[in-house]
């Protein structure tokens, strides 16, 4: 099943306890819709040491445009150099003196794991739209296959925010005996209609850009304008009205922008344009289409008949974290997830992060996140007892 496990430089990585970026290639992965990815390369990174019993693994799952680089050992105090840098490391919430932390880039992305920009095994040309539609369940299947290839059968904890939170939830449902604890942040059973509508507008912006070329653009020559507009829309769903008003209000622009202008620029406009420019320089437009579609189509009840049947499978101790100003996955939805898990016989606790930073609070409010996660991670983790009060 496993073809090879290598560092980016091609050196064999036989010791699964060593830290650092790696890649592992599987001969094939069967997808939820019956399609097959053959082969599938998975890019992942690790921090800490794997215990001899292989029972100290913490899997952290990245969000939509994230990568496997959740921590940067070279710059551990820079919150921009690893997407969960302040939460992973010695003495931090995900304590690498205790946990062997793994983060794997998901199928369909463009950060080392096989995706639309990867070469198709048939002709060596990029997959582009020949890439199969992947689901959140497929992301979890790939992670499960990776862990089994490393000889890891059980997770001490799986955690993630946004699309990463969907993965954590799916792990607990799909592999109930393999998860001791699960942390679902800013995610729920499914995305609501308003967010679905915005995501489709974003995809339409990409596909309407002539540079998209039906998905067949050359590497580095994709639909920058369409992807940039998609990113601007997404950024609005990650922020909040309160946060935008406090940070920008109606102030004139404080930075230059290469985007077209119509009248005097405002600060909030050039902020969104700056965020758009950053994404188009690092992310593949087709990957954006595939991954937003996977997020939109996720429904925890799929294949189980109902929420109760799906959530009733969970054996892990669950922590559901809502953000007070989040409207992509409103706090009330996250609370309802925890309540539904408990009503289905599970053990879940809901906590709420009070923040003006909207959906992105789990990537910004580091002290608050640490305070919410640390007690849960420090608890014994026996999922057989009654729910937390």
C-alpha positions in Angstrom: 0.0 0.0 0.0 2.7 2.5 0.9 5.2 3.2 -1.8 7.6 5.4 0.0 8.1 7.9 2.9 10.6 10.6 2.2 11.7 14.0 3.3 11.4 16.8 0.7 15.0 16.0 -0.2 14.3 12.4 -0.7 16.0 10.9 2.3 14.2 7.9 3.8 12.4 8.7 7.1 12.3 5.4 8.8 11.9 6.8 12.3 8.3 7.8 12.8 9.3 9.6 15.9 11.4 12.3 14.2 10.0 15.8 13.7 9.9 17.7 10.4 8.2 17.9 7.0 7.7 14.7 5.1 5.8 13.1 2.3 4.3 9.7 2.0 2.9 8.1 -1.1 0.1 5.5 -1.1 -0.6 3.2 -4.1 -4.3 4.2 -4.0 -7.1 5.7 -2.0 -10.7 4.8 -2.6 -12.9 7.9 -2.4 -16.4 8.3 -1.0 -18.0 8.5 -4.4 -16.3 5.3 -5.7 -13.5 7.1 -7.6 -9.8 6.2 -6.9 -6.7 8.3 -6.5 -3.8 6.2 -7.5 -1.2 7.1 -6.4 -1.8 9.6 -3.6 1.0 11.6 -2.0 0.3 13.1 1.4 2.5 16.0 2.7 2.7 16.2 6.4 4.7 17.5 9.3 5.4 16.3 12.8 6.6 17.7 16.1 7.6 16.0 19.3 8.4 12.3 19.8 6.2 9.3 19.2 5.9 7.2 22.4 6.9 3.6 22.2 3.2 2.6 22.6 2.3 5.0 19.8 -0.5 6.3 22.0 0.4 10.0 22.3 -0.6 11.3 18.8 -2.4 14.6 18.4 -3.7 15.2 14.9 -4.3 18.8 14.1 -6.4 19.5 10.9 -5.9 22.7 8.9 -8.6 25.0 7.5 -9.5 25.8 3.8 -6.3 27.3 2.4 -4.0 26.0 5.2 -1.1 23.6 4.9 0.7 21.0 7.1 2.9 23.8 8.5 1.0 24.3 11.8 4.2 25.0 13.8 7.5 26.6 12.8 10.4 25.3 15.0 12.7 28.0 13.7 10.3 30.8 14.6 8.2 29.4 17.4 7.0 32.8 18.7 5.9 34.2 15.3 2.1 33.6 14.9 2.4 34.1 11.2 5.0 31.5 10.5 2.9 28.4 11.4 -0.9 28.6 11.5 -1.2 27.3 15.1 2.3 28.2 16.2 1.4 29.7 19.6 -0.5 26.6 20.5 2.0 23.8 19.6 5.3 23.3 21.2 7.0 22.5 24.6 4.7 23.7 27.4 2.0 24.9 25.1 -1.6 23.7 24.8 -0.5 20.9 22.4 2.6 20.2 24.5 5.2 18.5 22.3 6.9 17.1 25.5 3.7 15.1 25.8 2.2 14.8 22.3 3.5 13.6 19.0 1.7 16.3 16.9 0.9 15.5 13.2 -0.6 17.8 10.6 -1.4 16.5 7.1 -2.2 18.5 4.1 -5.5 17.4 2.6 -6.2 15.9 -0.8 -7.2 18.5 -3.3 -4.9 21.2 -1.8 -1.7 22.6 -3.4 0.8 22.2 -0.6 2.4 18.9 -1.4 -0.6 16.6 -1.2 -2.0 15.4 -4.5 -4.4 17.9 -6.0 -5.6 19.5 -9.2 -2.2 21.0 -9.9 -0.4 17.6 -9.4 0.7 15.6 -12.4 -1.8 13.0 -13.6 -0.2 9.5 -13.6 -1.5 8.9 -17.2 0.3 11.7 -19.0 2.2 13.8 -16.5 0.1 16.9 -17.2 -1.7 18.5 -14.3 -5.0 16.8 -13.2 -6.8 20.1 -13.4 -10.5 19.3 -13.6 -9.8 15.6 -14.1 -9.1 15.5 -10.4 -12.0 13.7 -8.6 -14.3 15.5 -6.3 -13.1 15.0 -2.8 -15.1 15.2 0.4 -14.3 15.9 4.0 -14.7 12.2 4.6 -12.0 11.6 1.9 -9.7 14.0 3.7 -10.2 11.9 6.9 -9.7 8.6 5.0 -6.4 9.9 3.7 -5.3 10.9 7.2 -6.4 7.5 8.5 -4.4 5.8 5.8 -1.3 7.9 6.6 -1.5 7.1 10.3 -1.9 3.4 9.7 1.1 3.4 7.4 3.0 4.9 10.3 1.8 2.2 12.6 -0.6 4.5 14.5 -4.0 3.0 15.2 -5.5 5.5 17.7 -5.4 9.2 18.3 -5.1 10.8 21.8 -6.8 13.8 20.3 -7.9 15.2 16.9 -8.5 19.0 16.6 -9.2 21.6 14.0 -11.1 24.8 13.2 -13.4 25.6 10.3 -12.9 22.9 7.7 -10.4 21.4 10.1 -13.2 21.2 12.6 -15.3 19.3 10.1 -12.5 16.9 9.8 -12.2 16.5 13.6 -16.0 15.8 13.8 -15.8 13.3 10.9 -12.9 11.5 12.6 -15.1 11.0 15.7 -18.0 9.7 13.7 -16.2 7.6 11.1 -13.6 6.0 13.4 -15.2 6.1 16.9 -12.9 3.5 18.4 -9.8 5.3 17.1 -10.3 8.7 18.8 -10.0 9.4 22.5 -10.7 13.2 22.4 -11.9 15.5 19.6 -11.9 19.3 19.5 -14.3 20.9 17.0 -13.8 24.7 16.6 -16.0 26.9 14.5 -17.8 24.0 12.8 -21.0 22.1 13.0 -23.0 19.4 11.4 -23.3 21.3 8.1 -23.0 24.8 6.6 -26.1 27.0 6.5 -27.7 28.3 3.2 -26.3 31.8 3.5 -22.8 30.6 3.7 -23.4 28.1 0.9 -24.6 31.0 -1.3 -21.5 33.1 -0.7 -19.3 30.2 -1.4 -21.0 29.7 -4.8 -20.6 33.4 -5.7 -16.9 32.9 -4.9 -16.6 29.9 -7.2 -18.5 31.8 -9.9 -16.0 34.6 -9.7 -13.2 32.2 -10.3 -14.9 30.4 -13.2 -16.1 33.7 -14.8 -12.5 35.0 -15.0 -11.3 34.4 -18.6 -7.9 33.3 -17.3 -9.5 30.3 -15.7 -9.8 28.7 -19.2 -12.2 26.0 -18.1 -9.7 25.0 -15.4 -6.9 24.4 -17.9 -4.7 27.5 -17.2 -1.0 27.0 -17.2 0.9 26.9 -13.8 1.3 30.4 -12.5 -1.1 31.9 -15.0 -4.4 31.3 -13.4 -7.5 33.5 -12.7 -5.9 36.0 -10.3 -8.8 38.4 -10.4 -11.5 35.7 -9.9 -9.6 34.0 -7.1 -8.9 37.4 -5.5 -12.6 38.3 -5.5 -13.4 34.9 -4.0 -10.9 35.6 -1.3 -12.4 39.0 -0.5 -15.8 37.4 -0.1 -14.4 34.7 2.1 -12.6 37.2 4.3 -15.9 38.9 5.0 -17.2 35.5 6.3 -14.2 35.1 8.5 -14.5 38.6 10.2 -17.4 40.3 11.9 -19.3 43.6 11.5 -18.0 44.6 15.0 -14.4 43.8 14.2 -14.4 45.5 10.8 -16.0 48.7 12.3 -13.5 48.9 15.1 -10.5 48.3 12.8 -11.5 50.3 9.7 -14.7 52.2 10.1 -14.9 54.7 7.2 -11.2 55.7 7.3 -9.5 56.5 4.0 -7.1 53.9 2.6 -3.8 53.6 4.4 -2.1 51.4 1.8 -1.6 51.3 -1.9 -3.5 48.8 -4.1 -3.2 47.6 -7.7 -6.9 46.8 -7.9 -9.2 49.1 -10.0 -10.6 52.0 -8.2 -13.9 53.9 -8.5 -13.8 57.0 -6.4 -11.7 57.5 -3.2 -10.4 54.3 -1.6 -11.4 53.3 1.9 -9.1 51.4 4.3 -11.4 48.4 4.4 -11.3 48.1 0.6 -7.5 48.0 0.4 -7.4 45.6 3.3 -9.5 43.1 1.4 -7.5 43.7 -1.8 -4.3 43.1 0.1 -5.7 39.8 1.4 -6.7 38.8 -2.1 -3.2 39.5 -3.4 -1.6 37.4 -0.7 -3.8 34.4 -1.5 -3.4 34.5 -5.3 0.4 34.4 -4.9 0.2 31.2 -2.8 -2.9 29.2 -3.7 -4.2 27.3 -6.7 -7.6 28.4 -8.0 -8.8 24.9 -8.9 -7.8 23.8 -5.4 -10.0 26.6 -4.1 -12.9 25.3 -6.1 -12.5 21.7 -5.0 -12.0 22.5 -1.3 -14.8 25.0 -0.9 -17.1 22.4 -2.6 -16.0 19.8 -0.1 -16.8 22.1 2.8 -20.2 23.0 1.4 -21.2 19.4 0.7 -20.3 18.1 4.2 -23.3 16.8 6.1 -22.6 14.7 9.2 -25.8 12.7 8.6 -24.7 11.6 5.1 -24.5 7.8 5.0 -26.0 7.5 8.5 -29.7 8.5 7.9 -29.8 11.2 10.6 -27.8 13.5 12.8 -28.7 11.3 15.8 -27.5 8.1 14.1 -24.2 9.8 13.1 -23.5 11.5 16.4 -24.5 8.5 18.3 -21.5 6.7 16.9 -19.1 9.1 18.7 -17.1 7.6 21.6 -14.6 10.4 22.0 -14.8 13.0 24.6 -15.7 16.1 22.7 -15.0 19.8 23.0 -17.0 22.1 20.8 -15.7 25.7 20.6 -17.9 28.5 19.2 -16.8 32.1 18.5 -19.2 34.8 19.7 -19.0 36.9 16.6 -18.8 34.0 14.0 -21.5 34.0 11.4 -20.0 31.4 9.1 -20.6 28.8 11.8 -22.6 30.8 14.4 -21.9 30.0 18.0 -25.5 28.8 18.4 -24.8 26.1 15.8 -21.7 24.9 17.5 -23.6 24.9 20.9 -26.3 22.9 19.2 -23.8 20.4 18.0 -22.5 19.7 21.5 -26.1 19.4 22.7 -27.0 17.0 19.9 -23.9 14.8 20.8 -25.0 14.6 24.4 -28.6 13.9 23.4 -27.3 11.0 21.2 -25.5 9.5 24.2 -22.1 11.1 23.8 -20.0 13.2 26.0 -19.5 16.8 24.8 -18.8 20.1 26.3 -19.4 23.5 24.7 -17.3 26.6 25.4 -17.5 30.0 23.7 -14.7 32.3 22.8 -15.8 35.9 23.3 -14.1 37.9 20.5 -14.8 40.5 17.8 -12.6 38.6 15.4 -15.4 36.4 14.0 -14.7 33.0 12.5 -11.0 33.7 12.4 -10.8 34.1 16.2 -9.3 30.6 16.5 -6.3 31.9 14.4 -5.9 35.2 16.3 -7.0 35.0 19.9 -4.1 33.0 21.2 -4.4 33.5 25.0 -8.1 32.8 24.9 -7.6 29.7 22.8 -4.9 28.4 25.1 -7.2 29.0 28.1 -10.0 27.0 26.4 -8.0 24.1 25.1 -5.5 23.5 27.9 -7.9 22.2 30.6 -9.6 19.9 28.1 -6.3 18.5 26.9 -5.0 18.1 30.5 -8.1 16.1 31.6 -7.8 12.3 31.8 -9.8 11.7 28.7 -12.1 8.8 29.7 -14.9 9.1 27.3 -17.1 6.6 29.1 -18.3 9.0 31.9 -21.1 11.5 31.8 -20.9 14.9 30.0 -19.1 17.8 31.5 -21.3 20.2 33.4 
